[in-house]
């Protein structure tokens, strides 16, 4: 292969991934929620594998598993997460962590540390069971102490209690070291169908899309559905449907090539077939790499609500429930990953990430790049998630060569 950095051990990489998938195994997938017994066991196992590879290791005060190559002055940081959504896939997040482990281990074994090494991190709670991207935001200094004290799971356990139960509370929190960490790389399954559909084996991520959530609520009047004439109704449900149709048409006009949106949740009150709805609520989420496109989409939502209010029968209100700004990947790292794919004659395409990742927080503090490999059938966040072993190994080889180029620069 021309460089010892690139000589990863494919069978060992796959064996580690398969072993990690046993913690919380659910059919072909994994049920490993943050700070569950399965997650705690997996973190302990991962720390042991890092230690066996020759890394200095710790599990920090929020659950991050951090391994550092000893006796080097500069490193490329490689990471992702090993927690899952309920009944999730075996590769989502986990693959990126094991890539880092294998690349660091291969470099140490080969003695290829003249230009630097690799540090590896598994960020805690990327899937936001307690706090949104807890581990990566802690690592880069974006996590407020109040978020730790106020964090709570959907079943009501506090984050403080979970950290104490896991044995992590009181441990020092790992932190980004700008003097040591020259770049951050994250590899991931695509979680979508594009690479498979286009016959590409490597996705070179150019940006992580911005995301916004809007909630629209409608207040009308409940009346008998059989005796109230249509023209006299103050129907919150009908107003919601007309609003959604108007927003859809506006989104189709303002959207760009990579824009997506979703109406994910609708509630009518009182929710009976013979009662005109007095209230209705709709959740809207939309994503795009451009802040300008997101602004235009938000304007469309506000205009549609204004139209409902001008009609005077139903009162419409909207508010933004969340907002995440788009994040660009470092252009030099984009080119580096693309060049590495070309070296292996792997068909590649530049593309945005439509999902959020820990990388969106690292990118604000450190040159950051991401690599995708295909998801079979585009499936993810489900036990059906899978990727071919050949693509898994190829992705690791491509990332390893990119690490070589970054350290040699």
ABEGO torsion letter per residue (X at the ends): XGBAAABBBAAAAAAAAAAAAABGBBEABBBBBBGBAAAAAAAAAAAAAAAAAGBBBBBBAAGBBBBBBBGBABBBBBBBBABBBBGBBAABGAAAAAAAAAAAAAAAAAGBAAAEBBBBBBBBGAAGAABBGAAAAAAAGABBAAAAAABBBAAGBBAAAAAAAAGABGBBBBBBBAAABABBBBBBBAGBAAAAAAGBABBBBABBBBBBBBBBBBBBBBBBAAABBAAABBBAAAAAAAAAAAAAAAAAAABBAABBBBBABBBBOAGBAABBBABBBBBBBBBBABAAAAAAAAAAAAAAAAAAAAAGABBBBBBBABBBBBBBBBAAAAAAAAAAAAAAGBBBBBBBBABBBAAAAAAAABBBBBBBBBBBGGBBGBAABBBBAAAAAAAAAAAAAAAAAAAAX
